Amino acid sequence: MPYSDYRPDLMGSAVLTPSGRFEAGSMQSFTLVYTAGTFGVDDTGSIKIGFRFATDFGPVQFTEPKAPGYTTVEASNGATLEAKWEFKRNIRPWSRSLYIGVVKDFLAPGDTITIRFGDRRQGSPGIRLQTYCESEFEFRVLADPIATYDYVAIPESPKIAVVPGPGIRWRAVLPTLARAGEPVQLSIKADDKWGNPSDRMDRKLRLIADGVAIGGLPETLQFKPGAFAAVADNLRVTAAGDVTVRVLDENGAELCRSNPLRVVAKDTALVHFWGDTHGQSNETLGTNDARAYFEFGRDKAFLDVMGHQGNDFQITGAFWRELNVLSKEFDKPGSFVCIPGYEWSANTAVGGDRNVHYRHEGETIHRSSHAQIADATDIVDEKSDAHTAQELFEKLKGKDCVVMAHVGGRYADVKFAHDPMETAVEVHSAWGTFEWIVRDAFEKNYRVGIVGNSDGHKGRPGACYPGASFFGSYGGLTCFLAERLDRDAIFESMRRRRHYATTGNRGLVDVRVATASPAEVFLRDPAAGPAKSEKAQRLLMGDIARVADDEVELAIEVIGSEPIERLDIYDGLDLIETVRPYTAADLGARVRLVYEGAEYRGRARTTTWDGALLVTGNRIARSTVINNWNLDRGIREQDEKSLAWKAVTTGNYGAIDLWLQDGAAGHLSFKTAPVSGESDIASLGTEPKVFAAGGLERAVKLQRLPETMRETRMVLTRRIKVRTKGDTRLYARVQQEDGHRMWSSPVYLFR
């Protein structure tokens, strides 16, 4: 969106060389030549080259000619230029920008400014292209020729295409819970090193099912060049049981394994559907257009359920109508659910971000503001706006919708405002992990479910790598427990909180409560008023039930997508128990150093954990990094005594695993900017040793683990006392060896 639309045709032109298609994350060198228009550029006038908010292009720098990102600027007439690389100094979505000011002299019409991004003339390797794909990556040129700081976008800015590299990480996706005899699909893709599904593969894949037999599973599957996935559909499993599929190359080497699939009886009421209902496209602050957004989620991330959640103050009337047309087009009951909606994007002081999901098209968008909708004719009815969260809930009353609380740039303050129509809080997204919003809800005695989504800005809903920008996590997913795959069933799942959240993996989580005497299970939260109920003695995650028993039986089963490290059982704010699939006797010569937390709740939450460790009296045999989503970070230096790394967290956690020569000898010390510490290795056990680091739940933790972990399944039951006053809120959090987490929605019990 330009500052001004005054006579773009007089503002000059720009040409970029080279042009065409370039591999995501590759090192390149581009020359952009701006030619001054009718006004020239006055003394103290300037131009800007804008890049979209989410991009990780660059960074641009001007001082080290031999280093990456070195950029030069020069005027054809010798005028003195000033260059600055800025973030959030330009109108969104073009938040990142290169400012070039004319500080001495001026440019006449036809004079040029030449910008060399990744100038290789003095030894720079070039500049890194953004790490994710975009059909039209734009160098948005804006001019201020009259030196008023009122910029105008030139008519045509240069564009290139950013495309995937070769695939190196294979992914195989199955459903997690399906009925016997119903068709299932196996989908396989290969991501490039930055997480983009690749269309540059030419492989014959061998498929082997481990577990119950899968009818129709071919022995081989061809992955063809130009395709982004290889799919085997209409597969059927007739017998109940568990199965995974191994994907092998032509020589028998294993490329990947699918997530676990559990096949249940034909009459099972609820099965699993995976969704990412929160992200946006380039019509607001994301990447690629809304059609490409839905196509990626359906065809490259293999989602069952999707929603689009653009920032409301950027959604014009025309785009709102287009979104409704697209959601109706993509919604195919039985195969794919597409949900219309928007992100109510108010400042945190008046409520913070909320996701509004409508069950039908054609509803009114109640915006938090019209801040970036320049066309006044779009403001048909100012009274339709909702400037506070309380106003939003009031305007949504009686509408067929659900609301979810989100933590993004602005975080939802659920203590400031909440309504039972807000059925869930988002514990994880590409912004990070936010268990504090779950605790906020518990402290106010709300009954909410727990969801995970991507809030993807990079055009990869359902498979959202953060790239090399300020996003700190891989995007999350929500698994919906529903009778069937259509909007009615998914909305019933939302309203009854029958879903669980993950940090992007697809494990199976089953949490149930059994009562000795019949419980009264409410179909809606009775806190909102009179609600229908039914009798039951078997309760599922999300249920709200009045019980007569003093205690209940909690049953939990988890099948991880990788080995399980720990399972935490909670009653609301209270940790009841931590269960591990190993004991102290299983510990070996493996030490894990965990760093976690955030600066605070808001936008600048990123904590930098760049650090080093030293081992004395022992030797490092090998090491690996957990939850490192950025190739520029991770382990940078290592020898047999020391190790250095670069890492960030945004509420989530990362870790360094060390395999030592001796599991009970020597001493380990570490240094990071937030905290430093040390410990004898022999004193480390299953329970982490915690070094608090201030901020928001920031800490470094040291513990020992088994050298090899294999247990992917945990089954347990516990007798749980029911509180005499208030809600008993039972839920589970699962942590896998690879760093992924899963959270069940709570079961709410009251006397």
N, C-alpha and C positions, 0 to 999 in steps of 0.2 A: 504494500500500500504506500503510495508516494505521499510526501508532505503536501505537494501541490500538484494540480493537473494543468497548470498554465503552459500552453504551447509546447508540448513535448517535441514537436517537429523542429523547434528552434534550438534545442538543447544539445545538439551534437550527435555523434554516432560512435560505435565501438566495434572492433574486429578482434577476434581471438584466434591465435594459431598456436599449436595445431588444433584441429577440431575433429569430431568423430566420436568413437567409442573407446573407453579406457577402463582398465581393470580396477575394481574397487581396492583401495588401499595401496595402489602402486605409486612409485615415485615418478613424477612427471615434471615437465617444465613448460609453462604457458606464457605467451606474450600477448598482452592485451593493449591495443592501441586505441586511445580515446582521441577523437578529433573534435575540436571545439566547434560549436555551432554559430548561429547568427550573432550572438552576443559576445562571442569569445568567452573568457573567464577573467573577471576583474581581479585586481590586487586584493588579497584575502578571500577571494572566492575559492571554491573547492569542488571536488567530486568525491563520491563514495562508490566503492564496489561492495555490494551487499551480498551476504550468504545467509541461507536459512538458519533459523535458531538451532536446530538439532545437529547441524553439520559438524563433523570432526575434520574437515579440510584443514590442512596446515599442521601446526600453527605457522603463521607468518612471522618472520623476524628480519631485522635490518642490519644487524651488527656483526654477524659471523659469516663471512663469505664462503667458508668451506662446510658449513653446517646445513642440515636439512631446513627447508623453508625460507632460505635466504631470498629476499625480494628487493628489487631495485626499482626506482621510479626516476624518470627524467623527462624534461620538457624540450620540445624541438627547438624552441627559441632561447634556451638557456635559463629560463626563469627558475628561481629557487623554489623547491618543493619541500613540504613537510609531510612525512608519512607516519601514520599511527594505525596499529591493529587493535580494534576495539570490540568489546562484547557488550551487548545491550546499550549501545550508543546509537542505535538506529531503530526505526519503527519496525516492530514485529510484523511479519515473520522474518524479516531480513535483519535479525538481531546482530549477527557478526558482520563486521564491515571493515574494509580498508579505507581509511580517510586520507585523502591527498589534498593538502591545502597549498595554494599559491601564496607564498609569504613575501616574495619580492618580485616586482614587475607584474606582468599580466600575460594572458594568452589572447592573441587575435583570432578571429574566425579562421579556421583551417589549421591553426597550430595544433600540435599533438602532445599528449602525455603517454609515454610508453611504460607499462608496468610489466616487469618480468617476475612471475611467480616461480620460485625455485630456479633462480638464475644460476646456470651452471658455468658461466664464463670464468669464475674464480675458484671452481672446485666443489661447489655444492652438489650433492647427489640429486637435487631437485626438491620438490615439495610433495608431501603425501596427499594423494587424492582421498576424498572421504571414503570410509570403509564400508559403506552400504550402497546398494544399487539405487539409481534414480534415472528415469527415462529422460528427464530434462534437468540436468544440474546447471543452474543459471548463475552467471556472473552478473548480478543485477547492478546496472550502472545508473547512478543518480547524479544530477548536476546542480550546482548552485552558482551559476555564472555571474549573478548580480551581487554576490556577497551578502545575501540576506539570511543565510542559513535556512532557506526555504527550498528544499530540494525537489526536483522534478525528475521522474524516471524517463530515460530516453525511450523512444518508441520500440526498439528491438535490442534487447541485451543478448550477449553471446550465451550459447548453451552447448553442453556436451552430454553424452550418455555415459553413465557409470554402470558397468556390467560385472557379473561375477567372475572370479578366477576359477581354477580347477578345483574340484571337490577333494577334500582330504579327510573329512569327518563324516562317517556314514551314520544315518539315523533310520530306524525301522519302527513304525508306529502301528499298533493294534488297538482296538478298544480295550478297556480294563475290565468291564463286566458286561456280559452279553448272555442272552437266553439261548439255550440249546436249540439248534435247528434254524435260528435266524441268521441271515447273511452278515458276514463281517468282511472287512477290507484290511489288507496289509499294504501299507504305503512306505516306500523307501526313497530317501533322497541322500544327496551328498553335499554337505556345506563346504564352502571354501574356507580359508583360514580365518576370515573375519565373520563367518556365520551366514553368508549368503548362499541360498540354494543354487547349485551350479547346473548349467545346461551343457557342460563341456565333458560329459562322461560317455564312454563307450565301453561297457562292461557286460559280460554275462555273469549273472549272480546265481549262486546255488542257494537253495532254501531248505532248511532242516527244522522241523517242529520237534521241540522237546516237551513232552507231556502228552495230553490227550490228542488224538489224531484230528487234523484239520482237513476236511473234505474239500477237494478242488485245489489244494495248494500245489502249484507247479513245482517240479524239481528245479527248474531254472527260470530266470526272469531276465529279459534283456533291458538294460538301461541304455537308451539311444541318445546320440548327440542331438542337441536342440530341445530335449525334454528336461523338465525340472524334477521329475519323479518317475519312478517305476511302480506300478500299482497292480496288485492281484486282488480282484474283487469277487463278490459272490462266493466267498469261502464259507463253509458251514462246519460247525462242530456239533455233533449229535449227542455226545456224552458229556456229562458234567465233569468238571475238573479244571486244572490249570495248565497253561501252555505258554511258551515263548517260542519265537522263531529266530534261529541263527542265520545270518547272511554271510555267505562265504564267497571268496573270489574264485577264479577259474582253477587256481592251484590248491584250493582247500583251506586257505588262510581265512580266519574269521575277521570280517569287516566290522560287524556290530551285532548286537542282540536287540530284539524288540523289547518293549515294556511287557510286563506280565498281563496275560488275559485270563480271567476266570470265567468259565462257562457255568451257568446256573440253570436250574430247572425251567421248563417252558412257562410255568405259571408264576414265576417270580414277579413281584409287582413292580419293582424299580430296578433300572439298570443305569449304566454310566454314560454321560455325554460330556465332552470336553469343550470348554469355551474360553474365549478372551473377549469380553464385552466392552473393553475400554481401550481406545486408541483413536488416532486422528490422522487425517490426510492433508495434502498440501493446500486444500482450500482454506484451512485454518493454520495450524502450526506444524503439520506433519510433512510426509514425503510421498510423492506420487499422488495421483488423484484417488477419489473415493472408490471408483470402480476397481482400480488396481489394488486398493487396500482390501476390499472384500475378496478379490480373486486370490491374493496371496494367502489370506487366512484359510480359505477353503481348499486351495489346490497345492500350496507349498508348506503350510503349517498343519494341514489335515485336521482342522477344527470342525466341530459339530455345531457350535453356537458362536455367533459374533454380534457385536454392536459397534456403532461408530459414536464417538464422544468428542466432537469438536468443541473448542472453547466457544461458549454462547455469544460472547461479545464480538466474535468474528463471523458468526454464521448469518449471512444475509438471508433475506426472505427467499431469494431465488435458490440459494444453496440448500436451505431447509426443505424446500419443495423437492429439489433434486435428491436429497438424502432419502426422503420418504419414497420416491419412485424407485431408487436403487434397493432399499431394504425390501420393498414388496417384490421386486424382480428376483432378488437372490434368495428370498425365503421359500424353501421347498419342503413342505411338511414330509417327514419321513427320511429326509436326507441331509437337510441343512436348515438351521434356524438363523434368521437375520433379524435383529431387533432395532427399530428406530429409536433415536434418543439423542441426548446432548449432554455436555458437561456444563452444569451451572457453575460458573467460574468467578465467584465473588471473592473479594479480599477476605483473609482469615478473620479480620476483626468483626465481620458481619456474617460469618458462617463458614467460609472456605469452600473448597471444591466439593461438589456433589454430582454423582452420575444419575441422570434421570432416564429410565428405560420405559418406553410406552409399549403397550401390547398391540396397539393398532396404529396405522398411519393416519395422518391428517390432524394430529393434535397440535395445540398451540405450544410454541416455544416461549417459556417465561424466562427471559434473559435476566442475568444479574445486572447488565448494563448494555448500552449500545456503543461502547467505547471505541470500537474499530469498524463501525459500520458507517461509512462516510455518506452514503446515499440517504438523505433525510426522508425520501419517500418510503423507505423501508420501515420507518417508525410509524406504523399505522395506528398503534394504540399504546401510548406510554403506560397506560394502566395495566397492560399485560406484563410489564416488567416486574420482577421480584428482586428488590435491592438487598434484602436480608434473608437469611435462611428461614426465619419464621414466616416471612411473606411467601417464600417459595412453597413451604408446606401448606400454607393456607390456600394458595392458588391451585395446588395439585389435589386438594381434597375432592373426593368424588371421581377423580380421573382413574382410568385403568392403567396404573403405572406402579413401578417400584423405584426406590431411591437407594443408592449406596454411597457411603462416605469414603472419600479418597484423600490420599496424601500425595501431592505433587509439588509444583512450585508453591502453590498455596495449599495449606493443609486444612482439612475439615476439623472444625472445633465442635465436636459432638456434645461437649459440655455446655456450649453456648446455645445450641439448638438441636433438637432431635424430635422425630415423630415416628410412631410405629411403622409408617410406610417406608421408613429407612430401615430396610430389612437386614443390611449387612455393612460391615466395615472392611476396607481393603487392606490386608495385612502386608502385601508385597506387590511391587511392580518394578519396572526398570529404574524407578527413582530410589529403590532400596527396600528395606524391611522395617515395618512399623508396628511392632507388637504393642507399643504404648497406646495406639488408638483402640486396640481391643481392651486394654486395661481402663482407658478412659470410659468406655461404654460400661464396663463392669462396675466401676466406681459410682456411676449414676444409675445402676440397676436396670440398664436397658437390656432387652432381649434381642440380640443381633446374631446373625451368622457371620462367617468369615470367608472372604473371597480373595483370590489373587488374580491379577490381570497384568497386562504389559504397560498400559498407558503409552503404547508405542508411538514414537515420533519419527521412526526411521523406515516406515513402510513395511515392517515385518511383524504384523500382529500374530500372536501365537507362537512366535519363534524370534523374540526380540533381544538380540545381543546389544549391549550398550555401546559398542564401538570404542572410540578413543576420546569420548567427550565426558561431560560431567555426570552422565548417568552411570550409576555404580553397580548395577545388577542386571542379570538376565531377567527378562520379564516373566511374570507369573501366569498361572492358569487356574481355572476353576473347574472342578468336576461336579456336574449336576447329577443328582439322583432323581431320575424322572421315569414316568411310566412309558413314555414314547418321545420321539424327537419331533415336537412341534411347539409352537409358541405357547399354547395353553399349558402344556405339561411343564415347559421350562419356567414359565411364570409361577406355576404352582410350586415348583421346586424352590424358586427364589422366595416366595412368600412364606414358605414353611421352613426356610433356612436349611434345606436338605442339600447341602453341597459342602465340599471341602476345598481348601486352597493349597497350591503348591508353588514352589519357586521356579516352575517351568518344566519339571519332570512329570511323568505319568505313572506314579505308583498307585496301589490300591489301599484305601483306608476304609475300614468298617468299624464304626463305634455304635454299640447298642446298649440299652439298659433294660433289664428284666425286673419286673415287680412281682411280689408274691400275690398281691391282690390287684384287681383291675384298677388301672389309673384312668383319669379323665384327661384325654389328649385333646388340646384345643387346635382347631383348624386355622385360627388366626390368633394373634397375641391378644389375650383378654385385657391387657393394659389399655388397648385402644377402645374398649367398650365391649358390650355383649358379643360373645363369639360362640359359634357352634362347636360341639365337641363329640368325641366318640370314645368308647371304652377300649382299652388295650392293655396288654401286659408285656408287650415287646415294643420298646421305643427306639426311634432312630435319631441320628444326629439332626439337630434343629428342632426337635419336638419340644413343645411346652406342655407340661403335664402336672396336674394335681394328683398327689400320691398320698396314700394312707399309711404306707409302710415306714418303719423307722430306718430301714436300710434297703438298698437295692443292689443288684448284681450288675456291675459294669463289665462288658465284654469288648475287647479290642482285638482286631486282626489287621495286620499290615503286611503287604507284600511290596517291598521297595523295588524301584527300578535299578538300584544298585544295593550293595550290602548296607545294613542298618547299623548306625553307630549307637543311637540311643532313642528311647521313647519316653517322653515326659507326660505324666497324667496330671491334669489340673482340675481343681474346683474353683472356677473363676480366677481370683487373684492369687489363690494359694496353690503352690506346687504340692501335690499329694505324694508323688513318687517318681523317681527316675529309674527306668529299667533298661539294662544293657544285655545284649545277647552274648556277653562274655563276662568273665570274672577276672579278679586280680591274677589268678593263676595262669590266665591266657596271655598276659602282657608280655611283650617281647622287647626288642631293641628299637622300637619305633616311638618317637616323641613328636607330638603335635603342638605347634605354637599357633594359637588363634589370636587374631586381632579383630575387634568388632566395635560397632557403635557409630555415633554421629556427633557432630558439633552441637547441634540443637535441632529443633523441629522444622525450621524453615528452609528456604532455598539454599543457603550456603551451608548445608549440613555435612558436606564432604569432609571426612577426616583423612589426612595423608599419613600413611603408616610406613613410609620409606624407612628401612632400618637395616640392622646387621646383627648377627649373633656370633658368638665364639664358644667353641667347645674345647675344654681342657681335660686331660686325662682320659680321652676317648677319641674316636675318629668317625667322621661322617662318611658312610659308605655310599649313600645316594640320597636324593631329596626330590620333592615335588611340591607344587603349589596348588592350593584348593581355592576354587571360586575366583580365579583370575580371569577376567573377561576381556582384558586389554593386552594385546601382544606387546605394547610398549612397556608393560609392567611385568611383574613376576620376578623370578630369581635372576639376578644380573651377574653375580660373581659367586664362585664357590671353590673351595679347596677342601682338604680333609679335616680342617680345623674351624673354618669360618664360612660364612654365607652372608650375602647382602641381597636385598630385594627392594622392589618398588611396589606399592599397593595403596589402594584407597578403599574406604567403606562409606556407605551412606545409610547406615542403620543395619545393614546386613553384616556378614562376617566373611573373612578369608582366613587361610591358614597355610603354614609351611610344615610339611611332614619331613622328618629326618629319620633315616634308618642308620643306626649307629653300630659300631663294631661290638659294643657291649651295652646291654640294656640297663645295667645297674652300676656303671662306673662313671666317674668324672663329674664335671661341672659345666653348666650352660649359663651364659649371660647374654642379654640382648639389649639393644638400644633402639628406641624410636623417638620421634619428637614428642608424642604425648606422654610416654612413660618408658622407663627402663627397669630392668630387674635381673635377678639371677636365682639359680636353684641348683642344688645337688641333684643329679639325675636319679640317683637311688631313692630320693624322697618323693618322686613323682609317681602317681598311681592313677586309678580310674577317675577319681574326682579331680577336676582341674584346680590348679593353684592359680589364684586370681590376682592380677596386678591392676588395680583400678586406675583409670586415666581421665577422670572427670568427664565433662561434656554430657552427652545424652547416652547413658549406658555404655560408655567406652571402656574397654579393658583389653589387656593381653592376658591370655590364659595358657598355661603349660600343663600337659598331661601325657601319659603313656597310652599306647594302643597296642592291640595285637599286631604282629608284623603283617599278617594277612587276614582279611575279614571276608567271610563268605556267606554269612547268614542274611538272606534277603526276606525272611518271613518271621514274624513274631505273632504269637497268639497268647492272650492272657485274660484272666478274669479276676475281678477284685470285688469284695464286699465294701460298699461305700455307705457311710452314715448320711442320712438326709437331714439337712439343717432344720431346726425347729422354727426358725424365723428366716424369711427371705428365701431367695433362690439358691438351690444347689446347682452349679453350672459345670457340667462334666465335659471335658474335651481333651483331645490328645494332640501333642506336637511330636512329629517324627523327624529325626535328623539322620541323613545318610552319610556314609563314608565320603562320598564325593562332594559333600557340601550342600546338597539340595535338602529342603525342608518341606514338610506337609503339615497342615493344621486342619483338624476336623471342626465343623461348627459345633457349638455346645448343645447338649441336652439340658433343658431347663426344667428342674423339678421344684415344686413347692408343696407345702402341706395343705 
